Each structure stands twice: as C-alpha cells, then as structure tokens.
Amino acid sequence: MEAEAYRADCLQNVAAHYDVVLITCSEPTWERPHLLDWEVADPTDQAALTAAALALAERHPVAGVMTWTEWYLVPVARLARRLGLPTTGPEVMQGCRNKATSRALFARHGVPSAASARVRTVEEAAQAGARIGYPVVLKPAAYAASIGVIRVNAPGDLPSAYAIAAQTAGHGVESTEVLVEEYLDGDEVSVECATFQGKTTVVAVTRKTVGLEPYFEELAHTLDAADPLLATVTPVAESAITALGITDGISHVEMRLVDGRPRLIEVNARLAGDLIGHLVHLATGIDLARTAADIACGRAPDLTPTRHQAAAIRFIYPAYSGTLTARRLTERTQGLERVRFQRQAGDRLVLPHEGGDLFTARIGFLIATGPNASVAQARAQEAYRNLDVQVTAAAQKESAEEDFAA
C-alpha cells in the first residue's frame, strides 16, 4: 500500500516515456499496467539482482537502470557499472548511504555540517554527548526515513535513546554504527537537485514541518516555485553533491537553516520520498522521475520550469496510539489535488514514543495547490479540517474523535 501511494506517480511518469522492465522482490500488482516485463529477485542480493538484470537484458535492450529505494542504491550502481551503463560510482553511493562517511567528506571539503561522532556502545555515546554538548541527536549511520533518529536533551535521557537508535542501526547493511551529532536548531528544508555528467541543477526547495518530539516525524511539506530560499541553499547543496562525488542522478539534500545559514543534515542520492517529486511537478512542471530516467540513460534532462505555483502536502497522524475506526473526507475544497488513506478501519496505529514509526502511525495524506505557498498551505489546512478521523485508544471501549497533530 505504501509503495503504491508514494511511488505510483514515479513509475507512471517514467513509463510514459520509456519501456520499463522491473526487478522486484515479489510479483508486481499495481505496477503491471506500467511494465513491459519483470523479474522477481531480491535487489539487495547482488548476485540475484545481476542474474535478473541479465535475464531481462536477453529479452530487451537495456538503456539505463535506476532506483528510488534507499536500500538499493549501492547494488543498483554496481549493476549499472556491470552493464556498462551511466551511473554514479557504487563507492560514492556507499558514502552517501553512510552518514559518518558523508560527514567526513563534508568536513574535508568545507561544507557546513554538524559535529558528529561514531559510537558502538552507550558509554561511547555518553562521552560523545558530553564532548559535543546537549542537546544531541542519535541516529543510525546507515538507515532512512528518520527511523531510529531521536533528540536527546540531557545526559539522563541518553541510555534509552541509544537503545532505540542502536536497535534500528542493527538492521543496517552498510553500517550498524550509531552517530551522536550536534543538534542543528533551525528550520528544516530539503533541496531537490539533478546532476548530469557532473553538473548539478537545483530544481526546488522544500520547506518541512517536523514534530512528534523527540523524534523527527515529517508532518508536512510546502514547495513554492518562487521560493526566495533557492538563492541561499543552492551553493551549499551543490557543494555537498560535489564533496560526495555524485556525478549523475537525482539528489534529495536535507539541511537546516541555523541563524539563516544552511548546514547539511544529509544527502540522499535518489528521488525524495513523501511525494516531494510530485510537489515539484505540481509547482514547477519539472518531472523528476522522468529526469532520473533520462540521466540513467545518458540523456541530458530538460529542467525548464513550465509552471510557477506552489503545492503543499499534509500527513495525517493520530493524536494517540490506538485502533483506527473511521476515516473520510467530509467535503472537498478549492485547490485540493488528492486525499489518500493508507490505513483501513480496524488497523492498529502506533506512534513513535510507543515504539512505532511512520509506517505504523501515518494514516494518509492530502495535497493542495495554490498560486503561492501561503495559499497552498491554507487550502491544505482547510481540507485537513474537513477530515473525519476517529481512533479508539487502547484503554477505551468507545471511539474518540481524532485531534490531529499540528
């Protein structure tokens, strides 16, 4: 359900311009109308991935390979190199996947980032926290989607936070380390970039709303084609991509504005999640999924904006963990582009502070558009007020009307 809700637009847009053959972990379902052919294999298993790709290449001419899945970046880069197709090198992708390596490269190239230390025990984490100064952020060195990332305000909170980060890090492939990092206090943004043969173009900047502290769940995004922040973040985003050695592909560059100055959180060498690419398309007309496919095939992408408006997405979370009993939109409003529920009545919702994450807590999302960011946000807020979502808390027998997270 999550894959279709968040990536169907990507596949549809690529398939509108290319014949698509897919390597997937299981038999395709919703993807089938967009596919010419497919093979079932585990993309994290390099041998299986290569065998599946060679089988497809025997049946069809393959011009490029791409992925928007974080866990597949390194294997897919290795596959592209094996097939002699355009790619950023797998060793570069490994550096992007490992946040400790990224921090080291940022420091070497003078890219403003955050103080960071790699740790393997809670004792090492405590020493790093004392050295960096509280608050600090604990995070798995090689994971994604803010899972296992937690802010620690004081030394007494560190042991329990370390246990959460370490448990998630233990599932990592490239690294099982935990990072202790300086907390960057400022507004969070992401910069959506396209790099072709070493030249990077900044396409858009996304303003983020995060919450559910001490976690960093993303609650909303807003993207305006005319955002004045573009001039501020562009040089830092370009410098970060250069520092990592990315030569080809889409990058989702996360940063925070500390006293108005950008400082790097991380660079994700892939299309952004959370339908940010769709927001880019709505606001600017630029199709980042097609751009990714063009670059993967060695073709210069067309990054000329054809729209000049704004788009906003709001994610639907419960105020407390419990069982979803009802969810519907009571009235459609101006500018509402879509509403999508990814949870059904009867589903259990678990918030991060009770051991959940965005996959167990998020009920769905809605998207609105407008001539500028303020209007798009206002329309999204109006649509949000027209949602009827009810959740029964674990200790309750009767359903309680949902109070939405701000």
KEMI-129661 format. One record per residue (C-alpha): x, y, z; residue in three letters; residue number from 1. Coordinates in steps of 0.25 Angstrom, whole numbers, plus 5000, padded with zeros to 4 digits. Layout:
<rec px="X" py="Y" pz="Z" res="ala" n="NUM"/>
...
***
This chain:
<rec px="5000" py="5000" pz="5000" res="met" n="1"/>
<rec px="5011" py="5010" pz="5004" res="glu" n="2"/>
<rec px="5019" py="5007" pz="4991" res="ala" n="3"/>
<rec px="5007" py="5010" pz="4982" res="glu" n="4"/>
<rec px="5002" py="5022" pz="4990" res="ala" n="5"/>
<rec px="5016" py="5029" pz="4990" res="tyr" n="6"/>
<rec px="5023" py="5023" pz="4977" res="arg" n="7"/>
<rec px="5012" py="5021" pz="4967" res="ala" n="8"/>
<rec px="5014" py="5035" pz="4961" res="asp" n="9"/>
<rec px="5028" py="5032" pz="4959" res="cys" n="10"/>
<rec px="5026" py="5019" pz="4951" res="leu" n="11"/>
<rec px="5015" py="5025" pz="4943" res="gln" n="12"/>
<rec px="5023" py="5037" pz="4939" res="asn" n="13"/>
<rec px="5035" py="5028" pz="4935" res="val" n="14"/>
<rec px="5026" py="5018" pz="4927" res="ala" n="15"/>
<rec px="5020" py="5030" pz="4919" res="ala" n="16"/>
<rec px="5034" py="5032" pz="4913" res="his" n="17"/>
<rec px="5041" py="5019" pz="4914" res="tyr" n="18"/>
<rec px="5038" py="5004" pz="4913" res="asp" n="19"/>
<rec px="5040" py="4999" pz="4927" res="val" n="20"/>
<rec px="5045" py="4986" pz="4932" res="val" n="21"/>
<rec px="5045" py="4984" pz="4947" res="leu" n="22"/>
<rec px="5053" py="4975" pz="4957" res="ile" n="23"/>
<rec px="5044" py="4974" pz="4969" res="thr" n="24"/>
<rec px="5044" py="4965" pz="4982" res="cys" n="25"/>
<rec px="5030" py="4960" pz="4979" res="ser" n="26"/>
<rec px="5021" py="4958" pz="4967" res="glu" n="27"/>
<rec px="5016" py="4972" pz="4963" res="pro" n="28"/>
<rec px="5002" py="4976" pz="4965" res="thr" n="29"/>
<rec px="4999" py="4991" pz="4963" res="trp" n="30"/>
<rec px="5011" py="4993" pz="4955" res="glu" n="31"/>
<rec px="5007" py="4983" pz="4944" res="arg" n="32"/>
<rec px="5000" py="4993" pz="4935" res="pro" n="33"/>
<rec px="5013" py="5001" pz="4934" res="his" n="34"/>
<rec px="5022" py="4990" pz="4931" res="leu" n="35"/>
<rec px="5028" py="4983" pz="4919" res="leu" n="36"/>
<rec px="5034" py="4971" pz="4927" res="asp" n="37"/>
<rec px="5039" py="4968" pz="4940" res="trp" n="38"/>
<rec px="5047" py="4958" pz="4948" res="glu" n="39"/>
<rec px="5046" py="4954" pz="4963" res="val" n="40"/>
<rec px="5058" py="4955" pz="4971" res="ala" n="41"/>
<rec px="5064" py="4962" pz="4984" res="asp" n="42"/>
<rec px="5070" py="4975" pz="4979" res="pro" n="43"/>
<rec px="5079" py="4975" pz="4992" res="thr" n="44"/>
<rec px="5085" py="4962" pz="4987" res="asp" n="45"/>
<rec px="5096" py="4966" pz="4977" res="gln" n="46"/>
<rec px="5097" py="4952" pz="4970" res="ala" n="47"/>
<rec px="5082" py="4951" pz="4969" res="ala" n="48"/>
<rec px="5080" py="4965" pz="4964" res="leu" n="49"/>
<rec px="5091" py="4963" pz="4954" res="thr" n="50"/>
<rec px="5085" py="4950" pz="4949" res="ala" n="51"/>
<rec px="5071" py="4956" pz="4948" res="ala" n="52"/>
<rec px="5076" py="4968" pz="4940" res="ala" n="53"/>
<rec px="5084" py="4959" pz="4930" res="leu" n="54"/>
<rec px="5071" py="4951" pz="4928" res="ala" n="55"/>
<rec px="5063" py="4964" pz="4925" res="leu" n="56"/>
<rec px="5075" py="4969" pz="4916" res="ala" n="57"/>
<rec px="5074" py="4956" pz="4908" res="glu" n="58"/>
<rec px="5059" py="4959" pz="4905" res="arg" n="59"/>
<rec px="5060" py="4974" pz="4903" res="his" n="60"/>
<rec px="5071" py="4985" pz="4900" res="pro" n="61"/>
<rec px="5074" py="4992" pz="4914" res="val" n="62"/>
<rec px="5078" py="5007" pz="4913" res="ala" n="63"/>
<rec px="5079" py="5010" pz="4927" res="gly" n="64"/>
<rec px="5076" py="5005" pz="4941" res="val" n="65"/>
<rec px="5071" py="5014" pz="4953" res="met" n="66"/>
<rec px="5064" py="5012" pz="4967" res="thr" n="67"/>
<rec px="5057" py="5022" pz="4976" res="trp" n="68"/>
<rec px="5059" py="5012" pz="4988" res="thr" n="69"/>
<rec px="5069" py="5016" pz="4998" res="glu" n="70"/>
<rec px="5073" py="5001" pz="5001" res="trp" n="71"/>
<rec px="5076" py="4998" pz="4987" res="tyr" n="72"/>
<rec px="5085" py="5010" pz="4983" res="leu" n="73"/>
<rec px="5099" py="5002" pz="4984" res="val" n="74"/>
<rec px="5094" py="4989" pz="4978" res="pro" n="75"/>
<rec px="5088" py="4997" pz="4966" res="val" n="76"/>
<rec px="5100" py="5005" pz="4964" res="ala" n="77"/>
<rec px="5108" py="4993" pz="4963" res="arg" n="78"/>
<rec px="5099" py="4987" pz="4954" res="leu" n="79"/>
<rec px="5099" py="4999" pz="4944" res="ala" n="80"/>
<rec px="5115" py="4998" pz="4945" res="arg" n="81"/>
<rec px="5114" py="4983" pz="4941" res="arg" n="82"/>
<rec px="5105" py="4986" pz="4929" res="leu" n="83"/>
<rec px="5113" py="4998" pz="4925" res="gly" n="84"/>
<rec px="5102" py="5008" pz="4927" res="leu" n="85"/>
<rec px="5103" py="5022" pz="4933" res="pro" n="86"/>
<rec px="5104" py="5023" pz="4948" res="thr" n="87"/>
<rec px="5110" py="5030" pz="4960" res="thr" n="88"/>
<rec px="5120" py="5020" pz="4965" res="gly" n="89"/>
<rec px="5116" py="5010" pz="4975" res="pro" n="90"/>
<rec px="5127" py="5015" pz="4984" res="glu" n="91"/>
<rec px="5121" py="5028" pz="4984" res="val" n="92"/>
<rec px="5107" py="5023" pz="4987" res="met" n="93"/>
<rec px="5113" py="5015" pz="4999" res="gln" n="94"/>
<rec px="5118" py="5029" pz="5004" res="gly" n="95"/>
<rec px="5104" py="5035" pz="5002" res="cys" n="96"/>
<rec px="5098" py="5023" pz="5010" res="arg" n="97"/>
<rec px="5107" py="5024" pz="5022" res="asn" n="98"/>
<rec px="5105" py="5037" pz="5029" res="lys" n="99"/>
<rec px="5118" py="5036" pz="5036" res="ala" n="100"/>
<rec px="5126" py="5036" pz="5023" res="thr" n="101"/>
<rec px="5117" py="5047" pz="5018" res="ser" n="102"/>
<rec px="5121" py="5056" pz="5030" res="arg" n="103"/>
<rec px="5135" py="5053" pz="5028" res="ala" n="104"/>
<rec px="5135" py="5057" pz="5013" res="leu" n="105"/>
<rec px="5127" py="5070" pz="5017" res="phe" n="106"/>
<rec px="5137" py="5074" pz="5027" res="ala" n="107"/>
<rec px="5149" py="5071" pz="5017" res="arg" n="108"/>
<rec px="5142" py="5080" pz="5006" res="his" n="109"/>
<rec px="5138" py="5091" pz="5015" res="gly" n="110"/>
<rec px="5123" py="5088" pz="5014" res="val" n="111"/>
<rec px="5115" py="5094" pz="5026" res="pro" n="112"/>
<rec px="5110" py="5082" pz="5034" res="ser" n="113"/>
<rec px="5109" py="5077" pz="5049" res="ala" n="114"/>
<rec px="5119" py="5071" pz="5059" res="ala" n="115"/>
<rec px="5118" py="5056" pz="5059" res="ser" n="116"/>
<rec px="5124" py="5044" pz="5065" res="ala" n="117"/>
<rec px="5122" py="5029" pz="5062" res="arg" n="118"/>
<rec px="5119" py="5020" pz="5074" res="val" n="119"/>
<rec px="5117" py="5006" pz="5077" res="arg" n="120"/>
<rec px="5113" py="5006" pz="5092" res="thr" n="121"/>
<rec px="5105" py="5014" pz="5101" res="val" n="122"/>
<rec px="5117" py="5018" pz="5109" res="glu" n="123"/>
<rec px="5124" py="5024" pz="5096" res="glu" n="124"/>
<rec px="5111" py="5031" pz="5093" res="ala" n="125"/>
<rec px="5111" py="5038" pz="5106" res="ala" n="126"/>
<rec px="5125" py="5042" pz="5104" res="gln" n="127"/>
<rec px="5122" py="5048" pz="5091" res="ala" n="128"/>
<rec px="5109" py="5055" pz="5096" res="gly" n="129"/>
<rec px="5118" py="5061" pz="5107" res="ala" n="130"/>
<rec px="5128" py="5066" pz="5097" res="arg" n="131"/>
<rec px="5118" py="5071" pz="5086" res="ile" n="132"/>
<rec px="5109" py="5077" pz="5097" res="gly" n="133"/>
<rec px="5094" py="5075" pz="5099" res="tyr" n="134"/>
<rec px="5084" py="5074" pz="5092" res="pro" n="135"/>
<rec px="5089" py="5064" pz="5083" res="val" n="136"/>
<rec px="5083" py="5055" pz="5072" res="val" n="137"/>
<rec px="5085" py="5040" pz="5072" res="leu" n="138"/>
<rec px="5083" py="5033" pz="5058" res="lys" n="139"/>
<rec px="5087" py="5020" pz="5051" res="pro" n="140"/>
<rec px="5099" py="5023" pz="5042" res="ala" n="141"/>
<rec px="5092" py="5016" pz="5030" res="ala" n="142"/>
<rec px="5077" py="5016" pz="5030" res="tyr" n="143"/>
<rec px="5066" py="5025" pz="5025" res="ala" n="144"/>
<rec px="5052" py="5031" pz="5027" res="ala" n="145"/>
<rec px="5057" py="5037" pz="5040" res="ser" n="146"/>
<rec px="5054" py="5023" pz="5047" res="ile" n="147"/>
<rec px="5063" py="5022" pz="5060" res="gly" n="148"/>
<rec px="5066" py="5037" pz="5060" res="val" n="149"/>
<rec px="5064" py="5043" pz="5073" res="ile" n="150"/>
<rec px="5068" py="5056" pz="5080" res="arg" n="151"/>
<rec px="5074" py="5055" pz="5094" res="val" n="152"/>
<rec px="5072" py="5068" pz="5103" res="asn" n="153"/>
<rec px="5080" py="5063" pz="5115" res="ala" n="154"/>
<rec px="5090" py="5052" pz="5119" res="pro" n="155"/>
<rec px="5080" py="5045" pz="5127" res="gly" n="156"/>
<rec px="5072" py="5042" pz="5114" res="asp" n="157"/>
<rec px="5083" py="5036" pz="5106" res="leu" n="158"/>
<rec px="5083" py="5022" pz="5110" res="pro" n="159"/>
<rec px="5068" py="5019" pz="5106" res="ser" n="160"/>
<rec px="5070" py="5028" pz="5093" res="ala" n="161"/>
<rec px="5083" py="5020" pz="5090" res="tyr" n="162"/>
<rec px="5075" py="5007" pz="5091" res="ala" n="163"/>
<rec px="5065" py="5012" pz="5081" res="ile" n="164"/>
<rec px="5076" py="5017" pz="5071" res="ala" n="165"/>
<rec px="5084" py="5004" pz="5073" res="ala" n="166"/>
<rec px="5073" py="4995" pz="5070" res="gln" n="167"/>
<rec px="5070" py="5001" pz="5057" res="thr" n="168"/>
<rec px="5084" py="5002" pz="5053" res="ala" n="169"/>
<rec px="5086" py="4987" pz="5056" res="gly" n="170"/>
<rec px="5077" py="4985" pz="5043" res="his" n="171"/>
<rec px="5087" py="4993" pz="5034" res="gly" n="172"/>
<rec px="5094" py="4987" pz="5023" res="val" n="173"/>
<rec px="5105" py="4997" pz="5020" res="glu" n="174"/>
<rec px="5108" py="5000" pz="5035" res="ser" n="175"/>
<rec px="5102" py="4996" pz="5049" res="thr" n="176"/>
<rec px="5108" py="5008" pz="5056" res="glu" n="177"/>
<rec px="5101" py="5019" pz="5063" res="val" n="178"/>
<rec px="5104" py="5034" pz="5061" res="leu" n="179"/>
<rec px="5104" py="5045" pz="5072" res="val" n="180"/>
<rec px="5102" py="5058" pz="5066" res="glu" n="181"/>
<rec px="5101" py="5073" pz="5069" res="glu" n="182"/>
<rec px="5086" py="5077" pz="5069" res="tyr" n="183"/>
<rec px="5084" py="5087" pz="5058" res="leu" n="184"/>
<rec px="5074" py="5097" pz="5063" res="asp" n="185"/>
<rec px="5066" py="5103" pz="5051" res="gly" n="186"/>
<rec px="5056" py="5101" pz="5041" res="asp" n="187"/>
<rec px="5058" py="5089" pz="5032" res="glu" n="188"/>
<rec px="5058" py="5089" pz="5017" res="val" n="189"/>
<rec px="5061" py="5080" pz="5006" res="ser" n="190"/>
<rec px="5067" py="5083" pz="4993" res="val" n="191"/>
<rec px="5063" py="5075" pz="4981" res="glu" n="192"/>
<rec px="5075" py="5074" pz="4971" res="cys" n="193"/>
<rec px="5078" py="5068" pz="4957" res="ala" n="194"/>
<rec px="5093" py="5064" pz="4953" res="thr" n="195"/>
<rec px="5097" py="5061" pz="4939" res="phe" n="196"/>
<rec px="5111" py="5058" pz="4936" res="gln" n="197"/>
<rec px="5116" py="5065" pz="4948" res="gly" n="198"/>
<rec px="5107" py="5078" pz="4946" res="lys" n="199"/>
<rec px="5097" py="5080" pz="4957" res="thr" n="200"/>
<rec px="5084" py="5088" pz="4955" res="thr" n="201"/>
<rec px="5076" py="5092" pz="4967" res="val" n="202"/>
<rec px="5061" py="5090" pz="4964" res="val" n="203"/>
<rec px="5053" py="5093" pz="4976" res="ala" n="204"/>
<rec px="5054" py="5095" pz="4991" res="val" n="205"/>
<rec px="5044" py="5088" pz="5000" res="thr" n="206"/>
<rec px="5040" py="5094" pz="5014" res="arg" n="207"/>
<rec px="5038" py="5084" pz="5024" res="lys" n="208"/>
<rec px="5029" py="5083" pz="5037" res="thr" n="209"/>
<rec px="5035" py="5072" pz="5047" res="val" n="210"/>
<rec px="5029" py="5068" pz="5060" res="gly" n="211"/>
<rec px="5025" py="5057" pz="5070" res="leu" n="212"/>
<rec px="5037" py="5061" pz="5078" res="glu" n="213"/>
<rec px="5047" py="5056" pz="5082" res="pro" n="214"/>
<rec px="5046" py="5049" pz="5068" res="tyr" n="215"/>
<rec px="5047" py="5055" pz="5055" res="phe" n="216"/>
<rec px="5034" py="5051" pz="5048" res="glu" n="217"/>
<rec px="5031" py="5059" pz="5036" res="glu" n="218"/>
<rec px="5017" py="5065" pz="5037" res="leu" n="219"/>
<rec px="5016" py="5074" pz="5025" res="ala" n="220"/>
<rec px="5024" py="5079" pz="5013" res="his" n="221"/>
<rec px="5022" py="5092" pz="5005" res="thr" n="222"/>
<rec px="5028" py="5095" pz="4991" res="leu" n="223"/>
<rec px="5028" py="5108" pz="4984" res="asp" n="224"/>
<rec px="5034" py="5110" pz="4970" res="ala" n="225"/>
<rec px="5037" py="5125" pz="4974" res="ala" n="226"/>
<rec px="5043" py="5122" pz="4988" res="asp" n="227"/>
<rec px="5054" py="5132" pz="4991" res="pro" n="228"/>
<rec px="5062" py="5122" pz="4999" res="leu" n="229"/>
<rec px="5067" py="5116" pz="4986" res="leu" n="230"/>
<rec px="5078" py="5126" pz="4985" res="ala" n="231"/>
<rec px="5082" py="5123" pz="4999" res="thr" n="232"/>
<rec px="5082" py="5108" pz="4999" res="val" n="233"/>
<rec px="5087" py="5106" pz="4984" res="thr" n="234"/>
<rec px="5102" py="5108" pz="4987" res="pro" n="235"/>
<rec px="5102" py="5099" pz="4999" res="val" n="236"/>
<rec px="5094" py="5088" pz="4992" res="ala" n="237"/>
<rec px="5104" py="5088" pz="4980" res="glu" n="238"/>
<rec px="5116" py="5088" pz="4989" res="ser" n="239"/>
<rec px="5110" py="5075" pz="4997" res="ala" n="240"/>
<rec px="5108" py="5068" pz="4984" res="ile" n="241"/>
<rec px="5122" py="5071" pz="4979" res="thr" n="242"/>
<rec px="5128" py="5067" pz="4992" res="ala" n="243"/>
<rec px="5121" py="5053" pz="4992" res="leu" n="244"/>
<rec px="5126" py="5051" pz="4977" res="gly" n="245"/>
<rec px="5112" py="5050" pz="4971" res="ile" n="246"/>
<rec px="5113" py="5051" pz="4956" res="thr" n="247"/>
<rec px="5099" py="5046" pz="4951" res="asp" n="248"/>
<rec px="5085" py="5045" pz="4957" res="gly" n="249"/>
<rec px="5075" py="5052" pz="4966" res="ile" n="250"/>
<rec px="5079" py="5056" pz="4980" res="ser" n="251"/>
<rec px="5070" py="5060" pz="4992" res="his" n="252"/>
<rec px="5079" py="5069" pz="5000" res="val" n="253"/>
<rec px="5074" py="5071" pz="5014" res="glu" n="254"/>
<rec px="5079" py="5083" pz="5023" res="met" n="255"/>
<rec px="5075" py="5092" pz="5034" res="arg" n="256"/>
<rec px="5075" py="5108" pz="5034" res="leu" n="257"/>
<rec px="5083" py="5111" pz="5047" res="val" n="258"/>
<rec px="5083" py="5126" pz="5049" res="asp" n="259"/>
<rec px="5079" py="5127" pz="5034" res="gly" n="260"/>
<rec px="5091" py="5119" pz="5029" res="arg" n="261"/>
<rec px="5089" py="5105" pz="5023" res="pro" n="262"/>
<rec px="5096" py="5094" pz="5030" res="arg" n="263"/>
<rec px="5096" py="5080" pz="5024" res="leu" n="264"/>
<rec px="5088" py="5068" pz="5030" res="ile" n="265"/>
<rec px="5090" py="5058" pz="5019" res="glu" n="266"/>
<rec px="5089" py="5056" pz="5004" res="val" n="267"/>
<rec px="5080" py="5045" pz="4999" res="asn" n="268"/>
<rec px="5085" py="5041" pz="4985" res="ala" n="269"/>
<rec px="5071" py="5038" pz="4980" res="arg" n="270"/>
<rec px="5057" py="5043" pz="4978" res="leu" n="271"/>
<rec px="5051" py="5049" pz="4990" res="ala" n="272"/>
<rec px="5040" py="5041" pz="4997" res="gly" n="273"/>
<rec px="5027" py="5047" pz="5003" res="asp" n="274"/>
<rec px="5023" py="5051" pz="4989" res="leu" n="275"/>
<rec px="5032" py="5062" pz="4989" res="ile" n="276"/>
<rec px="5035" py="5059" pz="4974" res="gly" n="277"/>
<rec px="5020" py="5061" pz="4971" res="his" n="278"/>
<rec px="5020" py="5074" pz="4978" res="leu" n="279"/>
<rec px="5032" py="5078" pz="4969" res="val" n="280"/>
<rec px="5024" py="5074" pz="4957" res="his" n="281"/>
<rec px="5011" py="5082" pz="4962" res="leu" n="282"/>
<rec px="5019" py="5094" pz="4965" res="ala" n="283"/>
<rec px="5029" py="5095" pz="4954" res="thr" n="284"/>
<rec px="5025" py="5085" pz="4943" res="gly" n="285"/>
<rec px="5038" py="5078" pz="4944" res="ile" n="286"/>
<rec px="5037" py="5063" pz="4945" res="asp" n="287"/>
<rec px="5048" py="5058" pz="4954" res="leu" n="288"/>
<rec px="5044" py="5043" pz="4951" res="ala" n="289"/>
<rec px="5046" py="5045" pz="4936" res="arg" n="290"/>
<rec px="5059" py="5053" pz="4939" res="thr" n="291"/>
<rec px="5064" py="5042" pz="4947" res="ala" n="292"/>
<rec px="5061" py="5032" pz="4936" res="ala" n="293"/>
<rec px="5067" py="5042" pz="4925" res="asp" n="294"/>
<rec px="5080" py="5043" pz="4933" res="ile" n="295"/>
<rec px="5081" py="5028" pz="4935" res="ala" n="296"/>
<rec px="5080" py="5026" pz="4920" res="cys" n="297"/>
<rec px="5091" py="5037" pz="4918" res="gly" n="298"/>
<rec px="5082" py="5047" pz="4913" res="arg" n="299"/>
<rec px="5082" py="5062" pz="4917" res="ala" n="300"/>
<rec px="5069" py="5065" pz="4924" res="pro" n="301"/>
<rec px="5060" py="5077" pz="4921" res="asp" n="302"/>
<rec px="5059" py="5085" pz="4934" res="leu" n="303"/>
<rec px="5052" py="5097" pz="4929" res="thr" n="304"/>
<rec px="5040" py="5100" pz="4938" res="pro" n="305"/>
<rec px="5027" py="5101" pz="4931" res="thr" n="306"/>
<rec px="5018" py="5105" pz="4944" res="arg" n="307"/>
<rec px="5020" py="5115" pz="4955" res="his" n="308"/>
<rec px="5011" py="5112" pz="4966" res="gln" n="309"/>
<rec px="5012" py="5105" pz="4980" res="ala" n="310"/>
<rec px="5008" py="5091" pz="4986" res="ala" n="311"/>
<rec px="5006" py="5086" pz="5000" res="ala" n="312"/>
<rec px="5005" py="5072" pz="5006" res="ile" n="313"/>
<rec px="5000" py="5069" pz="5020" res="arg" n="314"/>
<rec px="5001" py="5056" pz="5026" res="phe" n="315"/>
<rec px="4990" py="5050" pz="5035" res="ile" n="316"/>
<rec px="4995" py="5045" pz="5049" res="tyr" n="317"/>
<rec px="4987" py="5041" pz="5061" res="pro" n="318"/>
<rec px="4988" py="5049" pz="5074" res="ala" n="319"/>
<rec px="4990" py="5036" pz="5081" res="tyr" n="320"/>
<rec px="4992" py="5021" pz="5078" res="ser" n="321"/>
<rec px="4980" py="5012" pz="5076" res="gly" n="322"/>
<rec px="4971" py="5006" pz="5066" res="thr" n="323"/>
<rec px="4966" py="5014" pz="5054" res="leu" n="324"/>
<rec px="4951" py="5013" pz="5054" res="thr" n="325"/>
<rec px="4947" py="5023" pz="5043" res="ala" n="326"/>
<rec px="4954" py="5032" pz="5033" res="arg" n="327"/>
<rec px="4947" py="5040" pz="5022" res="arg" n="328"/>
<rec px="4947" py="5054" pz="5015" res="leu" n="329"/>
<rec px="4934" py="5061" pz="5018" res="thr" n="330"/>
<rec px="4935" py="5072" pz="5008" res="glu" n="331"/>
<rec px="4945" py="5075" pz="4996" res="arg" n="332"/>
<rec px="4951" py="5089" pz="4996" res="thr" n="333"/>
<rec px="4957" py="5098" pz="4986" res="gln" n="334"/>
<rec px="4971" py="5094" pz="4981" res="gly" n="335"/>
<rec px="4971" py="5080" pz="4987" res="leu" n="336"/>
<rec px="4979" py="5071" pz="4978" res="glu" n="337"/>
<rec px="4977" py="5058" pz="4985" res="arg" n="338"/>
<rec px="4974" py="5051" pz="4998" res="val" n="339"/>
<rec px="4979" py="5037" pz="5001" res="arg" n="340"/>
<rec px="4977" py="5028" pz="5013" res="phe" n="341"/>
<rec px="4987" py="5017" pz="5014" res="gln" n="342"/>
<rec px="4981" py="5011" pz="5027" res="arg" n="343"/>
<rec px="4967" py="5004" pz="5028" res="gln" n="344"/>
<rec px="4957" py="5003" pz="5039" res="ala" n="345"/>
<rec px="4962" py="4993" pz="5049" res="gly" n="346"/>
<rec px="4977" py="4996" pz="5047" res="asp" n="347"/>
<rec px="4985" py="4998" pz="5059" res="arg" n="348"/>
<rec px="4993" py="5011" pz="5060" res="leu" n="349"/>
<rec px="5006" py="5012" pz="5068" res="val" n="350"/>
<rec px="5013" py="5026" pz="5070" res="leu" n="351"/>
<rec px="5028" py="5027" pz="5071" res="pro" n="352"/>
<rec px="5028" py="5029" pz="5086" res="his" n="353"/>
<rec px="5021" py="5016" pz="5088" res="glu" n="354"/>
<rec px="5031" py="5008" pz="5078" res="gly" n="355"/>
<rec px="5025" py="5011" pz="5065" res="gly" n="356"/>
<rec px="5029" py="5019" pz="5053" res="asp" n="357"/>
<rec px="5023" py="5026" pz="5040" res="leu" n="358"/>
<rec px="5019" py="5012" pz="5035" res="phe" n="359"/>
<rec px="5011" py="5009" pz="5047" res="thr" n="360"/>
<rec px="5006" py="5023" pz="5051" res="ala" n="361"/>
<rec px="5003" py="5030" pz="5038" res="arg" n="362"/>
<rec px="4988" py="5029" pz="5033" res="ile" n="363"/>
<rec px="4990" py="5036" pz="5020" res="gly" n="364"/>
<rec px="4992" py="5050" pz="5014" res="phe" n="365"/>
<rec px="4985" py="5061" pz="5006" res="leu" n="366"/>
<rec px="4991" py="5070" pz="4995" res="ile" n="367"/>
<rec px="4987" py="5084" pz="4991" res="ala" n="368"/>
<rec px="4992" py="5094" pz="4981" res="thr" n="369"/>
<rec px="4991" py="5110" pz="4980" res="gly" n="370"/>
<rec px="4998" py="5122" pz="4974" res="pro" n="371"/>
<rec px="5008" py="5123" pz="4985" res="asn" n="372"/>
<rec px="5012" py="5115" pz="4998" res="ala" n="373"/>
<rec px="5002" py="5123" pz="5007" res="ser" n="374"/>
<rec px="4990" py="5120" pz="4999" res="val" n="375"/>
<rec px="4994" py="5105" pz="4997" res="ala" n="376"/>
<rec px="4997" py="5103" pz="5012" res="gln" n="377"/>
<rec px="4983" py="5110" pz="5015" res="ala" n="378"/>
<rec px="4976" py="5101" pz="5005" res="arg" n="379"/>
<rec px="4983" py="5089" pz="5011" res="ala" n="380"/>
<rec px="4979" py="5093" pz="5025" res="gln" n="381"/>
<rec px="4965" py="5095" pz="5021" res="glu" n="382"/>
<rec px="4964" py="5081" pz="5015" res="ala" n="383"/>
<rec px="4970" py="5076" pz="5027" res="tyr" n="384"/>
<rec px="4959" py="5082" pz="5036" res="arg" n="385"/>
<rec px="4949" py="5074" pz="5027" res="asn" n="386"/>
<rec px="4955" py="5061" pz="5031" res="leu" n="387"/>
<rec px="4947" py="5052" pz="5040" res="asp" n="388"/>
<rec px="4957" py="5042" pz="5046" res="val" n="389"/>
<rec px="4953" py="5034" pz="5058" res="gln" n="390"/>
<rec px="4963" py="5026" pz="5067" res="val" n="391"/>
<rec px="4960" py="5017" pz="5079" res="thr" n="392"/>
<rec px="4971" py="5018" pz="5089" res="ala" n="393"/>
<rec px="4976" py="5004" pz="5095" res="ala" n="394"/>
<rec px="4969" py="5007" pz="5108" res="ala" n="395"/>
<rec px="4956" py="5012" pz="5103" res="gln" n="396"/>
<rec px="4944" py="5004" pz="5099" res="lys" n="397"/>
<rec px="4937" py="5015" pz="5091" res="glu" n="398"/>
<rec px="4943" py="5022" pz="5079" res="ser" n="399"/>
<rec px="4948" py="5036" pz="5082" res="ala" n="400"/>
<rec px="4948" py="5047" pz="5071" res="glu" n="401"/>
<rec px="4962" py="5050" pz="5066" res="glu" n="402"/>
<rec px="4970" py="5062" pz="5070" res="asp" n="403"/>
<rec px="4980" py="5064" pz="5059" res="phe" n="404"/>
<rec px="4995" py="5066" pz="5061" res="ala" n="405"/>
<rec px="4998" py="5081" pz="5058" res="ala" n="406"/>
***
